[in-house]
Amino acid sequence: MTPSNPAPAQTPGGALRAAVLGHPIGHSRSPLLHAAAYKALGVDIDYAAIDIQPEAASRFAARLRTEPGWVGVSVTMPMKDALVPFLDERSDRVRRLGALNTIVVRHTDHGVRLFGHNTDVDGIVHSIRAASPALTAPAERRAAILGAGNTALAALEACADLGFSHVDLVVRNPERAAQTLLLAAELGLIAATVSAVEAAELLPRYGAVISTLPAHAADPLCVTLGLEADPGVGLTPASERPQGAGILAPGAVLLDVAYDPWPSALASAWERAGGTVVSGLEMLVYQGVEQVKFFSGVHDADWDHVTNVMCDAVGLSRP
């Protein structure tokens, strides 16, 4: 069930507030994005960054219910699954993924209610479509996901929404992908775990590759995939590449969710190989747009303009 999205309840002092939760959180660009969006909308919401770890999840959920002014929170690691048990309602997507990135606080006739959502899927879908409007995913084309954490689950659902039918999960330990494989079956996707070497041979068939790995964790894959790891190094010699590696499908898109530092080694290598690269910062903007709609209660707005303003706030050029 999703909330009917009434306008957020004003507190006696008129102050509204929201925040991004996670650990570490000092690097987050979310405060810049949200502040720019609310200014563009003419909505007075104070948005902060709060450093918090899973053991404090219950106490913070209680704060959302009892402290005045809360309209919602953005949620990042390691809190995406820690806060799920304290929701009153969760979207179908949160039920499937077992993780959220958004909590909407609503004041109802039955008291304060906490609604859980996951807009990471929206962020992935919209950022990939914006970068490659002509992206098509015929049945014989595949997508690949690097990693097996909560963001990988969102990436899997995004692949289904983008029209891919076969998704390879590139993981070092196949046991970690068990939940992702179960979700794939629920979504009607054909999914399998593959090694990085196997992914290199399948590279020409991937319409999209989504890396959900932390910063620098994907760097070693440049060599394995047969891509140029550094401008001064050059391409891996053909004799050292796995068969079929170093060839991208026409229009192939890489989304690397790790945006600091940017560009990542993998993103640079992908671009030099002729592919289209999407920054995780673009994903952050697009998922943030959906959060702004929830937190502000504003739906009749020029969202193209708001998106542009949010991009400007973090120095991001729109495609």
C-alpha positions as CSV (number, residue, x, y, z in Angstrom):
1,M,0.0,0.0,0.0
2,T,1.2,3.5,-0.8
3,P,0.3,6.8,0.9
4,S,-2.3,9.0,-0.8
5,N,0.4,11.7,-0.6
6,P,-1.4,14.5,1.2
7,A,0.6,17.7,1.8
8,P,2.9,17.2,4.7
9,A,1.5,18.3,8.0
10,Q,2.8,21.6,9.3
11,T,4.0,21.8,12.9
12,P,2.9,24.6,15.1
13,G,6.1,26.5,14.3
14,G,5.6,25.8,10.6
15,A,9.0,24.1,10.2
16,L,9.3,21.0,8.1
17,R,12.4,18.7,8.0
18,A,13.9,15.8,6.3
19,A,17.3,14.1,6.2
20,V,19.5,11.5,4.7
21,L,20.5,8.7,7.0
22,G,23.6,6.5,6.8
23,H,27.2,5.8,7.8
24,P,29.5,7.4,6.8
25,I,27.4,10.2,5.5
26,G,29.6,13.3,5.3
27,H,30.2,12.7,1.6
28,S,26.5,12.6,0.7
29,R,25.3,15.0,-2.1
30,S,21.7,14.5,-1.1
31,P,21.5,17.7,1.0
32,L,22.6,19.8,-2.0
33,L,20.1,18.1,-4.3
34,H,17.1,18.4,-1.9
35,A,17.8,22.0,-0.9
36,A,18.0,23.0,-4.6
37,A,14.7,21.2,-5.3
38,Y,12.7,22.6,-2.4
39,K,14.0,26.1,-3.3
40,A,12.8,25.7,-6.9
41,L,9.4,24.4,-5.6
42,G,9.0,27.2,-3.1
43,V,8.7,24.7,-0.3
44,D,10.4,25.3,3.1
45,I,11.9,22.0,4.1
46,D,15.1,21.8,6.1
47,Y,17.1,18.8,4.8
48,A,20.2,17.5,6.8
49,A,22.6,14.6,6.9
50,I,22.5,12.3,9.9
51,D,25.2,9.8,10.7
52,I,23.5,6.7,12.1
53,Q,24.1,2.9,12.3
54,P,21.7,0.0,12.4
55,E,21.6,-0.4,16.2
56,A,19.9,3.0,16.4
57,A,17.2,2.1,13.9
58,S,14.4,1.6,16.5
59,R,15.2,4.8,18.3
60,F,15.3,6.8,15.2
61,A,12.0,5.4,14.0
62,A,10.5,6.5,17.3
63,R,11.9,10.0,16.7
64,L,10.1,10.2,13.4
65,R,6.8,9.4,15.1
66,T,7.2,11.8,18.1
67,E,9.3,14.8,17.0
68,P,7.4,17.5,15.1
69,G,8.1,18.5,11.5
70,W,9.3,15.3,10.0
71,V,8.1,14.7,6.4
72,G,10.5,11.9,5.5
73,V,14.0,10.6,5.3
74,S,16.3,9.3,2.5
75,V,18.1,6.1,3.5
76,T,21.5,4.9,2.4
77,M,23.9,2.1,3.6
78,P,23.9,0.5,6.1
79,M,20.3,1.4,7.0
80,K,18.4,0.2,3.9
81,D,17.2,-3.0,5.5
82,A,17.6,-2.0,9.2
83,L,14.6,0.3,9.2
84,V,12.2,-2.0,7.3
85,P,10.8,-3.7,10.5
86,F,9.7,-0.3,11.9
87,L,7.4,0.7,9.1
88,D,3.7,0.8,9.2
89,E,3.3,0.1,5.5
90,R,5.7,-0.7,2.7
91,S,5.4,-0.5,-1.0
92,D,5.2,-3.7,-3.1
93,R,8.7,-2.9,-4.3
94,V,10.0,-2.8,-0.7
95,R,8.3,-6.1,0.0
96,R,10.0,-7.7,-3.0
97,L,13.5,-6.2,-2.4
98,G,13.5,-6.3,1.4
99,A,15.2,-2.9,1.4
100,L,14.1,0.7,1.2
101,N,15.8,4.0,0.5
102,T,12.8,6.3,1.4
103,I,10.6,6.7,4.4
104,V,7.6,9.0,4.1
105,V,6.1,10.4,7.3
106,R,2.4,11.1,7.2
107,H,0.1,12.5,9.9
108,T,-3.2,10.6,9.6
109,D,-6.4,10.3,11.6
110,H,-4.7,7.2,13.1
111,G,-1.6,9.1,14.1
112,V,1.8,9.3,12.6
113,R,2.4,6.6,10.0
114,L,5.7,5.5,8.4
115,F,5.6,4.4,4.7
116,G,8.6,2.7,3.1
117,H,9.5,3.1,-0.6
118,N,12.4,2.3,-2.8
119,T,13.2,4.9,-5.4
120,D,16.6,3.4,-6.3
121,V,14.9,1.5,-9.1
122,D,13.5,4.7,-10.5
123,G,16.9,6.3,-10.3
124,I,18.5,3.5,-12.2
125,V,15.8,3.3,-14.9
126,H,15.5,7.0,-15.5
127,S,19.3,7.6,-15.6
128,I,19.9,4.8,-18.1
129,R,17.0,5.9,-20.3
130,A,18.1,9.6,-20.2
131,A,21.6,8.6,-21.3
132,S,20.5,6.2,-24.0
133,P,16.9,6.9,-25.1
134,A,17.2,4.4,-27.9
135,L,18.2,1.6,-25.6
136,T,16.3,-1.5,-26.6
137,A,16.5,-4.9,-25.0
138,P,15.5,-7.7,-27.4
139,A,15.2,-11.2,-25.9
140,E,18.7,-12.2,-27.0
141,R,20.3,-9.2,-25.3
142,R,21.4,-9.5,-21.7
143,A,22.3,-7.2,-18.9
144,A,24.9,-7.7,-16.2
145,I,25.0,-6.6,-12.5
146,L,28.3,-6.4,-10.6
147,G,27.7,-7.2,-6.9
148,A,25.0,-8.8,-4.8
149,G,24.0,-6.3,-2.1
150,N,20.8,-4.3,-1.6
151,T,21.6,-2.0,-4.6
152,A,22.0,-5.1,-6.8
153,L,18.4,-6.1,-5.9
154,A,17.2,-2.7,-7.1
155,A,19.3,-3.0,-10.2
156,L,17.7,-6.3,-11.0
157,E,14.2,-4.9,-10.8
158,A,15.4,-2.0,-12.9
159,C,16.6,-4.4,-15.6
160,A,13.1,-6.0,-15.6
161,D,11.5,-2.5,-16.0
162,L,14.0,-1.7,-18.8
163,G,12.9,-4.8,-20.7
164,F,15.8,-7.1,-20.3
165,S,14.9,-10.8,-20.0
166,H,18.3,-12.3,-19.1
167,V,20.6,-10.9,-16.3
168,D,24.0,-12.2,-15.3
169,L,25.1,-11.6,-11.8
170,V,28.9,-11.1,-11.7
171,V,29.9,-12.2,-8.2
172,R,32.9,-13.8,-6.6
173,N,30.8,-15.9,-4.2
174,P,27.7,-17.3,-5.9
175,E,26.1,-18.0,-2.4
176,R,25.8,-14.2,-1.9
177,A,23.5,-14.0,-4.9
178,A,20.9,-16.4,-3.6
179,Q,18.4,-13.7,-2.7
180,T,19.0,-11.9,-6.0
181,L,18.3,-15.2,-7.9
182,L,15.0,-15.7,-6.0
183,L,14.0,-12.1,-6.9
184,A,14.8,-12.8,-10.5
185,A,12.5,-15.7,-10.5
186,E,9.7,-13.6,-9.0
187,L,10.2,-10.9,-11.7
188,G,10.2,-13.5,-14.5
189,L,13.8,-13.0,-15.4
190,I,16.4,-15.5,-16.5
191,A,19.3,-15.0,-14.2
192,A,22.6,-16.8,-13.5
193,T,25.8,-16.2,-11.5
194,V,28.9,-15.8,-13.6
195,S,32.5,-15.1,-13.0
196,A,34.2,-12.0,-14.3
197,V,36.0,-14.1,-16.9
198,E,32.7,-15.5,-18.1
199,A,31.3,-12.0,-18.2
200,A,34.2,-10.9,-20.4
201,E,33.2,-13.5,-23.0
202,L,29.6,-12.4,-22.8
203,L,30.4,-8.7,-23.0
204,P,29.3,-8.2,-26.6
205,R,25.8,-9.3,-25.6
206,Y,25.2,-6.9,-22.8
207,G,23.0,-4.0,-23.5
208,A,23.6,-2.6,-20.0
209,V,26.1,-3.3,-17.2
210,I,25.3,-2.0,-13.7
211,S,28.1,-1.9,-11.2
212,T,26.8,-1.8,-7.6
213,L,30.3,-2.2,-6.1
214,P,31.9,0.3,-3.7
215,A,34.4,2.8,-5.0
216,H,37.5,1.2,-6.5
217,A,36.2,-2.4,-6.0
218,A,35.5,-2.7,-9.7
219,D,38.9,-1.4,-10.8
220,P,40.5,-4.8,-11.2
221,L,37.7,-5.8,-13.6
222,C,39.0,-3.5,-16.3
223,V,41.8,-6.0,-17.0
224,T,39.6,-9.1,-16.7
225,L,37.0,-7.6,-19.1
226,G,39.8,-6.7,-21.6
227,L,39.2,-2.9,-21.2
228,E,41.9,-0.2,-20.9
229,A,42.4,0.4,-17.2
230,D,44.4,3.6,-17.5
231,P,45.1,6.2,-20.2
232,G,48.8,5.7,-19.9
233,V,48.7,1.9,-19.9
234,G,46.9,1.1,-23.1
235,L,44.6,-1.8,-23.9
236,T,45.4,-5.2,-22.4
237,P,47.3,-7.1,-25.1
238,A,45.0,-9.2,-27.2
239,S,47.0,-12.4,-26.2
240,E,46.1,-11.7,-22.6
241,R,42.4,-11.0,-23.0
242,P,39.7,-13.7,-22.5
243,Q,38.2,-14.7,-25.8
244,G,35.6,-12.1,-26.9
245,A,36.7,-9.6,-24.3
246,G,37.1,-5.9,-25.1
247,I,34.1,-5.7,-27.5
248,L,31.0,-3.8,-26.4
249,A,27.6,-4.1,-27.9
250,P,26.5,-1.1,-30.0
251,G,25.1,1.5,-27.5
252,A,26.1,-0.5,-24.5
253,V,25.5,1.4,-21.3
254,L,27.5,1.2,-18.0
255,L,26.0,2.6,-14.8
256,D,28.5,2.8,-12.0
257,V,26.7,3.7,-8.8
258,A,29.9,4.7,-7.1
259,Y,30.3,8.4,-8.0
260,D,33.2,9.5,-5.7
261,P,35.8,9.6,-7.0
262,W,34.6,10.1,-10.6
263,P,35.2,8.9,-13.2
264,S,36.0,5.5,-11.9
265,A,38.6,3.3,-13.6
266,L,35.8,1.1,-15.0
267,A,33.8,4.1,-16.3
268,S,36.9,5.6,-18.0
269,A,37.7,2.2,-19.6
270,W,34.2,1.7,-20.8
271,E,34.0,5.1,-22.4
272,R,37.3,4.6,-24.2
273,A,36.0,1.3,-25.5
274,G,33.1,3.3,-27.1
275,G,30.3,2.7,-24.6
276,T,27.9,5.1,-22.9
277,V,28.7,5.8,-19.3
278,V,26.2,6.9,-16.6
279,S,27.4,8.2,-13.2
280,G,25.9,7.1,-10.0
281,L,25.4,10.8,-9.3
282,E,22.8,10.8,-12.1
283,M,21.1,7.9,-10.5
284,L,21.1,9.8,-7.2
285,V,19.4,12.8,-8.9
286,Y,16.6,10.8,-10.5
287,Q,15.8,8.8,-7.3
288,G,16.0,12.1,-5.4
289,V,13.3,13.6,-7.7
290,E,10.9,10.9,-6.6
291,Q,11.8,11.5,-3.0
292,V,11.2,15.2,-3.4
293,K,7.7,14.5,-4.7
294,F,7.0,12.3,-1.6
295,F,8.4,14.8,0.9
296,S,7.0,18.0,-0.5
297,G,3.6,16.7,-1.4
298,V,3.9,18.6,-4.7
299,H,3.1,16.7,-7.8
300,D,1.9,19.4,-10.3
301,A,5.3,21.0,-11.0
302,D,7.7,21.4,-13.9
303,W,9.8,18.4,-12.9
304,D,12.1,18.8,-15.9
305,H,13.1,22.2,-14.5
306,V,13.4,20.8,-10.9
307,T,15.6,18.0,-12.3
308,N,17.8,20.5,-14.1
309,V,18.1,22.6,-10.9
310,M,19.2,19.5,-8.9
311,C,21.8,18.6,-11.6
312,D,23.2,22.2,-11.5
313,A,23.5,21.9,-7.7
314,V,26.0,19.1,-8.0
315,G,27.7,20.2,-11.2
316,L,26.1,17.5,-13.4
317,S,25.2,18.0,-17.1
318,R,22.0,16.4,-18.2
319,P,22.2,14.2,-21.4
